[in-house]
Amino acid sequence: MDLQKPPPPRHQPEGCLVVAVRLPVRIVVLVLVVPVRMVWDALVVIGRLLRDSVLRPLGRILAWAGRAVFVWPFVGLWRYVLTPVGRALAWLGTVLLVVPAVWSYRCLLTPLGHALAWVAGGAGAGLAWLYARVLTPAGHALARLLKGTGAVLAALGAGAYTAVAGLLRYLLVVPARWLYTWVLAPVGRAVAWCARGAGWLLGLVATGAGLALYWTCRVLFVLPAFALWRWVLAPAGRFLAVVAREVGEALGHAWRVAGRISLAVGRALGTLFRWIFVEPVRWAYRTVLTPVGHVLRDAVLRPLAEGLRAVGRVSREALATARDTVRQARADFRRMLFGEPRQPAAVDRREPTARDTRTLGRSTTALTKD
């Protein structure tokens, strides 16, 4: 496993230019980055405070309001309106469409289809008999007739074809072959040889012109550009790369150092704020306000609460007495205006009264007594 590990990177020796650039760049970058990092940390703290104390409660309120305004009405509409209406429509569609369609398919279309299939089977059998017994023998007879006619016509046309072919051979083919062999082929070879010579000459001229143009462009453009790249641009690029690398490393180093400085400053400010404000307030609350509050609670608030409860009880009793007095006065006034109310009439019950109840010593009862 050790043999498979990549070798550690070797650090190249740094020149005096890198060392001379690094220190002032880091000092300048640190001076510039420390305020930015402190402002950044302050903004981060303020953002976290706003997120925890403002944005999250506001987000919860907005989420609840969004659910109350958008989600719950649609849920209620779906659950209590659309679902019952859909079920009712489904039942209505089943009753009005599906059941009649199934009945018509079973009782009408199926028997009709069976009847049509039986009729189509009979028609197919008739057509098959017609094809086998009538059309097939007629087709065979017609094929034999056409075959005999074709043989006769072929015998008649063979002699005419031979005569026409010989005439065309001696009138067209033989003169055309002689013309190609002794006229067109020599002329074509001469034209091809001339074209090859002209192409070689043009290639030679183009090669010379290309070489001249190549060396001209090389001397006028390539060599100066190569010298400019090698002796000017490459050293300047290396120097700028060194400067950019050192600036980047300085920024990273300064950002980390500024973070530590900002953390120390923040802790110092927090400690100072705690010593100046929090600890005195805590001490005042524990040593002054809490005892004073206990004294006020025991000496003032509790007796005051007891007195208020006693006043409340007396007030409730006075109100109840006044309410009863007003009710009695209203009843007396109604009695003076309209008189005494009618008493309910006595109802004759089957049960005897207490004096005339049945006894064991007498034979009479309340039902047989006059």
Secondary structure, 3 states (H helix, E strand, C coil): CCCCCCCCCCCCCCCHHHHHHHHHHHHHHHHHHHHHHHHHHHHHHHHHHHHHHHHHHHHHHHHHHHHHHHHHHHHHHHHHHHHHHHHHHHHHHHHHHHHHHHHHHHHHHHHHHHHHHHHHHHHHHHHHHHHHHHHHHHHHHHHHHHHHHHHHHHHHHHHHHHHHHHHHHHHHHHHHHHHHHHHHHHHHHHHHHHHHHHHHHHHHHHHHHHHHHHHHHHHHHHHHHHHHHHHHHHHHHHHHHHHHHHHHHHHHHHHHHHHHHHHHHHHHHHHHHHHHHHHHHHHHHHHHHHHHHHHHHHHHHHHHHHHHHHHHHHHHHHHHHHHHHHHHHHHHHHHHHHCCCCCCCCCCCCCCCCCCCCCCCCCCCCCCCC
